[in-house]
């Protein structure tokens, strides 16, 4: 039983991270029908900005006295930086191609992904960068189950961010503009909604969430590397498709399912095939529900 | 725009003018293969830098006799068989005199097929899988140790020194890691019970699922037959999950990065690695000084790559690079003190293994146990 509960905790942690990244994929897809392949690299850049900020603060001795403040600053800077990165990405690689075929956009996205990944390798080096350690350790035992502070932090943090996003999309004017642009860009433009501004907002929000996930991953696993965005990017993309691409609740659910399946496959079946199981679930769901789990009720929550 | 075009034309003309001048000079071409991008880029760049250090030192001494300059072509083999074969073909087309590389055994083995057919000598600084030299290739040499020796050293240590009862082994299903894990299981010969043989994928970050499973089996030792990036992360996660097991690993996880990333979670981890030579040997000191001045602290395989390049260049200095058979003979006859060990080759092209057990203590790798004498250092 202990083993089972431990695996649930492991799965929820991994799932929360996938869910946060998946939100960015799903939002951008919802609004301009583009799979933003560079999203995984934005996530990695967030991780790097976190390690840069925290190492700087640690070198100054600030981190010892104000760990919470330092952490908040790291998250804030990473999210702001990645938001700017996403604005630039949209401006340089996607906006000039608006109206072009979707294939060109997709290729542009793939190109930007490779560009960012190699750019990070060139300016940050090929070696792993270690996060300051005292966030990584610490935890408590509940019976035979170990829950670390970071796991709680990731789960709670992800849930808070997701609730905030849902409130934003459903309760604010900008959120309403996003929903309407997603449904019908031309009609909302006629009604006076600035499509470009709305699209940029979507990119900014998606990138900030990915940046937060990047810092969390760095803190949790203890290090970041330039190519760390690729595999989680693919998994989160799968999560977004599984949940019904374009659907926010679906992306969260999809992330959790992929994370859980992976951990349970590793724990009870064969760990080398855990990715296979995750994708088998994806294929099965798409076979019976081509639009994904939440794909049918797109109208309200689609962004 | 017009000036740009003029500039372009000028560049092309100048380039053409410069080309015959270059071709007239006799250039020695050396290639290397290692993962320069991707997740094993750290070790791959250590190898490139080791070769560069050797070449720089030869150039400082006035170059290789008979050649005006040395041209170095580092190739990215990405720890991938397919890419290694295409790098090997590229080096064949460039007509290099010899190749240092590759890093992962799964890249070295297919690449060596291509190079051996083209009669180009290949010296691997880091591929320890036995098959690398077991195929009887005339032009294939190995500067590092062999996995059958490494696994025997590890098994001896687990049985005789740690005297444990159970071990869990994790590998990532590549030629090197899986080969080593199989060898270890064989070498343990049932004296230590293998309670789990788990596999992960290259590039994984989260091992909590498989580690939770291993924790329930409660082995005395967790043997990580992995590469460095995954090994670092597994050490952290194993300690965080509260595994009681002592950690042990091998030459591919052995890297200064392990100390930096795993930090206190890595304390007490045992490693098998070739015996680090004494720093008082002049050849070792010369390497350390030259390397550190330019690139900082050497990685695990920097010194092996440096030695491989030196062996190749010394042999070329003796017999030239025109006759591959003579060159291979000259390499086989090598007897020199290198930066990694004293190097001689046997008929297979192996240079012998010097595996010792090291332990992480106080954030450093410290020699711990000698498998030959069975005593602590």
Interface residues (C-beta under 8 A of the other chain):
Chain A: X2 X3 X6 X7 X10 X11 X13 X14 X118 X121 X126 X127 X128 X130 X133 X136 X137 X139 X141 X146 X148 X217 X221 X222 X223 X225 X227 X228 X230 X231 X232 X262 X263 X264 X265 X266 X267 X268 X270 X271 X272 X274 X275
Chain B: X36 X37 X38 X39 X41 X42 X44 X45 X173 X198 X199 X200 X201 X203 X204 X205 X206 X207 X208 X209 X210 X212 X213 X215 X216 X229 X232 X233 X236 X237 X240 X241 X242 X257 X260 X261 X262 X263 X264
